[in-house]
Amino acid sequence: MGVTEVRGGVDVTLTARALAVDVALLVDKIVPHAVAAEGLFTLLPGESRTVHVTGLTVQDAGALADPRVLRTANQLVTPHLVLDGGVR
């Protein structure tokens, strides 16, 4: 997972190690007013996507890998994440 500070928030780049279905960043669990620009997308193995998040700073980046924040539908059938930087 890569986090870059940009005007108005951060850009979070996620890369899948395996098929990741319905990826979501529940950033309001970190900062109540934070908003991810998109969610519930699928990533193929090796595919990356950058999501703009308003209301966060790079200092909040460590909390993004928390399994309560970085979610996928895959977690319904297996407890580990399939995204680089996620909690196993």
Backbone as a chain_set.jsonl record, in Angstrom:
{"seq": "MGVTEVRGGVDVTLTARALAVDVALLVDKIVPHAVAAEGLFTLLPGESRTVHVTGLTVQDAGALADPRVLRTANQLVTPHLVLDGGVR", "coords": {"N": [[0.856, -1.167, 0.0], [0.573, 2.154, -0.873], [0.891, 5.523, 0.143], [0.266, 8.831, -0.627], [0.619, 12.225, 0.026], [-1.617, 14.679, -1.011], [-3.198, 17.622, -2.371], [-5.883, 18.422, -0.339], [-6.1, 15.934, 0.864], [-5.202, 12.502, 0.789], [-3.693, 10.19, -1.547], [-4.281, 6.837, -1.981], [-2.711, 3.946, -2.868], [-3.497, 0.757, -3.813], [-2.55, -2.632, -4.155], [-3.247, -5.773, -5.473], [-2.54, -9.044, -4.274], [-3.792, -11.348, -4.875], [-6.961, -12.258, -6.361], [-9.124, -9.689, -5.499], [-12.13, -8.873, -4.248], [-14.755, -6.5, -4.25], [-13.435, -4.274, -2.88], [-12.959, -1.992, -0.25], [-12.343, 1.064, 1.426], [-12.845, 1.921, 4.559], [-12.669, 4.631, 5.669], [-13.806, 6.44, 7.411], [-13.726, 5.288, 9.847], [-11.3, 5.916, 10.832], [-11.015, 8.746, 10.792], [-13.801, 10.57, 11.457], [-14.956, 12.347, 9.502], [-13.703, 11.713, 7.132], [-13.524, 10.703, 3.676], [-13.612, 8.279, 1.137], [-13.012, 8.38, -2.329], [-13.913, 6.395, -4.014], [-15.196, 3.026, -3.994], [-15.815, -0.498, -3.371], [-14.726, -1.993, -5.543], [-13.174, -4.284, -7.853], [-10.08, -6.012, -7.899], [-7.715, -7.544, -9.941], [-5.194, -10.157, -9.651], [-2.063, -8.671, -9.031], [-2.903, -6.256, -10.033], [-3.342, -2.715, -9.633], [-4.853, 0.086, -7.925], [-5.541, 3.488, -7.443], [-6.903, 5.4, -4.9], [-8.48, 8.352, -4.05], [-8.562, 10.038, -0.975], [-10.293, 12.168, 1.045], [-9.819, 14.259, 3.9], [-7.928, 12.859, 5.37], [-4.497, 12.516, 6.482], [-0.986, 11.93, 5.741], [0.005, 11.046, 8.127], [-2.005, 9.507, 9.139], [-1.788, 7.174, 7.784], [-0.865, 4.652, 8.706], [-3.065, 3.494, 9.957], [-4.664, 2.711, 7.873], [-4.253, 0.083, 6.991], [-5.502, -1.452, 8.856], [-7.652, -4.164, 9.544], [-10.302, -3.502, 9.971], [-10.66, -1.269, 8.523], [-9.537, -1.424, 5.87], [-11.183, -3.297, 3.707], [-12.452, -6.28, 2.144], [-14.637, -8.311, 0.131], [-13.625, -10.81, 0.129], [-12.881, -11.357, 2.72], [-15.051, -12.471, 3.892], [-14.927, -15.158, 3.514], [-12.35, -15.922, 4.061], [-9.931, -15.174, 6.534], [-7.679, -13.535, 6.043], [-6.226, -10.715, 4.357], [-5.98, -9.884, 0.869], [-4.481, -7.947, -0.213], [-1.57, -6.028, -0.834], [0.242, -4.814, 1.903], [-1.788, -5.059, 3.659], [-3.286, -6.392, 6.679], [-2.429, -9.609, 7.725]], "CA": [[0.0, 0.0, 0.0], [1.314, 3.401, -0.919], [0.104, 6.702, 0.502], [0.897, 10.071, -1.056], [-0.157, 13.403, 0.414], [-2.009, 15.553, -2.112], [-4.083, 18.7, -1.928], [-7.192, 17.983, 0.127], [-6.117, 14.609, 1.472], [-4.146, 11.57, 0.377], [-3.978, 9.167, -2.545], [-3.914, 5.522, -1.467], [-2.569, 2.976, -3.954], [-3.647, -0.621, -3.356], [-2.15, -3.638, -5.132], [-3.752, -7.09, -5.078], [-1.696, -10.239, -4.401], [-4.711, -12.337, -5.436], [-8.228, -11.614, -6.688], [-9.724, -8.953, -4.377], [-13.486, -8.523, -4.667], [-15.446, -5.472, -3.455], [-12.479, -3.588, -2.013], [-13.481, -0.744, 0.317], [-11.596, 1.728, 2.493], [-13.803, 2.513, 5.492], [-11.803, 5.64, 6.278], [-14.499, 7.156, 8.483], [-13.365, 4.637, 11.11], [-10.074, 6.582, 11.276], [-11.43, 10.135, 11.026], [-15.239, 10.521, 11.115], [-15.351, 13.114, 8.316], [-12.928, 11.273, 5.97], [-14.329, 10.085, 2.616], [-12.904, 7.689, 0.003], [-13.673, 8.773, -3.577], [-14.557, 5.238, -4.627], [-15.124, 1.795, -3.233], [-16.468, -1.687, -3.916], [-14.157, -2.324, -6.853], [-12.459, -5.555, -7.897], [-8.713, -5.972, -8.412], [-7.132, -8.815, -10.354], [-3.845, -10.321, -9.09], [-1.062, -7.767, -9.576], [-3.516, -4.987, -10.449], [-3.334, -1.633, -8.635], [-5.783, 1.193, -8.098], [-5.317, 4.6, -6.528], [-8.154, 5.974, -4.405], [-8.295, 9.628, -3.352], [-9.281, 10.104, 0.294], [-10.287, 13.493, 1.664], [-9.949, 14.259, 5.351], [-6.83, 12.133, 6.009], [-3.132, 12.968, 6.22], [-0.056, 10.801, 5.705], [0.172, 10.56, 9.492], [-3.069, 8.527, 9.371], [-1.573, 6.057, 6.857], [-0.721, 3.378, 9.406], [-4.377, 2.945, 10.295], [-5.359, 2.248, 6.67], [-4.112, -1.368, 6.855], [-6.316, -2.117, 9.871], [-8.682, -4.963, 8.876], [-11.625, -2.867, 10.096], [-10.661, -0.136, 7.595], [-9.322, -1.974, 4.529], [-12.078, -4.456, 3.668], [-12.824, -6.895, 0.873], [-15.605, -9.394, 0.279], [-12.84, -12.013, 0.381], [-12.807, -11.582, 4.161], [-16.215, -13.246, 4.319], [-14.606, -16.578, 3.425], [-10.996, -16.147, 4.556], [-9.634, -14.06, 7.442], [-6.55, -12.68, 5.681], [-6.418, -9.825, 3.23], [-5.256, -10.241, -0.345], [-3.892, -6.713, -0.72], [-0.265, -5.71, -0.263], [0.192, -3.841, 2.981], [-2.889, -5.366, 4.561], [-3.012, -7.267, 7.821], [-2.651, -11.021, 7.37]], "C": [[0.898, 1.224, 0.0], [0.392, 4.565, -0.616], [0.901, 7.94, 0.142], [0.016, 11.235, -0.636], [-0.383, 14.273, -0.815], [-2.925, 16.635, -1.55], [-5.452, 18.127, -1.543], [-7.243, 16.608, 0.751], [-4.937, 13.77, 1.068], [-4.642, 10.71, -0.776], [-3.436, 7.857, -1.996], [-3.87, 4.556, -2.642], [-2.562, 1.572, -3.358], [-3.25, -1.558, -4.484], [-2.582, -5.007, -4.621], [-2.697, -8.164, -5.27], [-2.483, -11.367, -5.048], [-5.995, -11.584, -5.789], [-8.822, -10.976, -5.433], [-11.061, -8.393, -4.848], [-14.089, -7.509, -3.699], [-14.531, -4.839, -2.41], [-13.096, -2.278, -1.535], [-12.525, -0.233, 1.39], [-12.616, 2.437, 3.38], [-13.082, 3.561, 6.344], [-12.496, 6.445, 7.374], [-14.282, 6.494, 9.84], [-12.074, 5.227, 11.683], [-10.393, 8.011, 11.698], [-12.888, 10.22, 10.571], [-15.643, 11.27, 9.845], [-14.587, 12.717, 7.051], [-13.831, 10.532, 4.977], [-13.408, 9.549, 1.524], [-13.703, 7.994, -1.259], [-14.369, 7.606, -4.267], [-14.376, 4.019, -3.745], [-15.911, 0.7, -3.927], [-16.037, -1.953, -5.348], [-13.383, -3.633, -6.723], [-11.075, -5.346, -8.495], [-8.273, -7.39, -8.759], [-5.739, -8.947, -9.747], [-2.83, -9.428, -9.812], [-1.593, -6.413, -10.003], [-3.491, -3.991, -9.291], [-4.417, -0.626, -8.954], [-5.462, 2.235, -7.044], [-6.662, 5.243, -6.197], [-7.822, 7.266, -3.671], [-9.162, 9.626, -2.101], [-9.161, 11.519, 0.841], [-10.408, 13.327, 3.176], [-8.886, 13.468, 6.086], [-5.505, 12.797, 5.671], [-2.224, 11.749, 6.167], [0.206, 10.246, 7.101], [-0.885, 9.512, 9.845], [-2.832, 7.227, 8.609], [-1.473, 4.702, 7.549], [-2.044, 2.712, 9.718], [-5.116, 2.388, 9.085], [-5.296, 0.734, 6.503], [-4.905, -2.144, 7.901], [-7.428, -2.903, 9.175], [-10.1, -4.427, 9.049], [-11.771, -1.698, 9.142], [-10.537, -0.617, 6.149], [-10.078, -3.29, 4.449], [-12.242, -4.979, 2.247], [-13.875, -7.958, 1.155], [-14.888, -10.718, 0.532], [-12.804, -12.356, 1.869], [-14.019, -12.341, 4.693], [-15.912, -14.743, 4.331], [-13.208, -16.916, 3.916], [-10.584, -14.945, 5.406], [-8.507, -13.135, 7.01], [-6.879, -11.839, 4.45], [-5.565, -10.263, 2.049], [-4.604, -9.026, -0.978], [-2.542, -6.489, -0.056], [-0.424, -4.638, 0.799], [-0.918, -4.106, 3.975], [-2.463, -6.296, 5.685], [-3.327, -8.701, 7.424], [-3.326, -11.737, 8.506]], "O": [[1.853, 1.316, 0.77], [-0.754, 4.592, -1.064], [2.054, 8.092, 0.544], [-1.186, 11.241, -0.902], [0.549, 14.563, -1.564], [-3.364, 16.565, -0.402], [-6.091, 17.434, -2.336], [-8.318, 16.148, 1.135], [-3.807, 14.254, 1.007], [-5.845, 10.522, -0.96], [-2.276, 7.775, -1.594], [-4.871, 4.367, -3.333], [-1.73, 1.245, -2.512], [-3.577, -1.307, -5.644], [-2.314, -5.36, -3.473], [-2.029, -8.202, -6.304], [-1.906, -12.241, -5.695], [-6.093, -10.384, -5.533], [-9.0, -11.65, -4.419], [-11.111, -7.544, -5.738], [-13.952, -7.641, -2.483], [-14.819, -4.866, -1.214], [-13.687, -1.541, -2.324], [-11.97, -1.013, 2.165], [-13.186, 3.451, 2.978], [-12.912, 3.405, 7.553], [-11.82, 7.072, 8.189], [-14.617, 7.075, 10.872], [-11.784, 5.064, 12.869], [-10.082, 8.429, 12.814], [-13.176, 9.964, 9.402], [-16.591, 10.86, 9.174], [-14.798, 13.319, 5.998], [-14.766, 9.833, 5.368], [-12.53, 10.263, 1.039], [-14.928, 7.881, -1.262], [-15.316, 7.812, -5.026], [-13.515, 3.988, -2.866], [-16.582, 0.934, -4.933], [-16.865, -2.115, -6.245], [-12.991, -4.034, -5.627], [-10.908, -4.607, -9.466], [-8.439, -8.316, -7.966], [-5.151, -7.937, -9.362], [-2.748, -9.43, -11.04], [-0.811, -5.511, -10.304], [-3.603, -4.37, -8.125], [-4.847, -0.495, -10.1], [-5.151, 1.907, -5.899], [-7.446, 5.583, -7.083], [-6.98, 7.275, -2.774], [-10.338, 9.263, -2.147], [-8.056, 12.01, 1.072], [-11.02, 12.376, 3.664], [-8.923, 13.401, 7.315], [-5.402, 13.544, 4.698], [-2.649, 10.647, 6.512], [0.593, 9.085, 7.238], [-0.678, 8.713, 10.758], [-3.595, 6.275, 8.768], [-1.956, 3.703, 7.015], [-2.129, 1.484, 9.741], [-6.098, 1.663, 9.247], [-6.211, 0.152, 5.921], [-4.972, -3.372, 7.836], [-8.092, -2.357, 8.293], [-11.01, -4.859, 8.34], [-12.873, -1.181, 8.959], [-11.35, -0.251, 5.301], [-9.669, -4.283, 5.05], [-12.179, -4.222, 1.278], [-13.991, -8.446, 2.28], [-15.477, -11.646, 1.088], [-12.707, -13.528, 2.232], [-14.006, -12.803, 5.834], [-16.547, -15.507, 5.058], [-12.909, -18.085, 4.162], [-10.863, -13.807, 5.03], [-8.382, -12.04, 7.559], [-7.705, -12.217, 3.619], [-4.548, -10.935, 2.222], [-4.216, -9.063, -2.146], [-2.384, -6.73, 1.141], [-1.151, -3.664, 0.603], [-0.99, -3.458, 5.019], [-1.396, -6.908, 5.63], [-4.381, -8.971, 6.849], [-3.6, -12.933, 8.406]]}, "num_chains": 1, "name": "protein.A"}
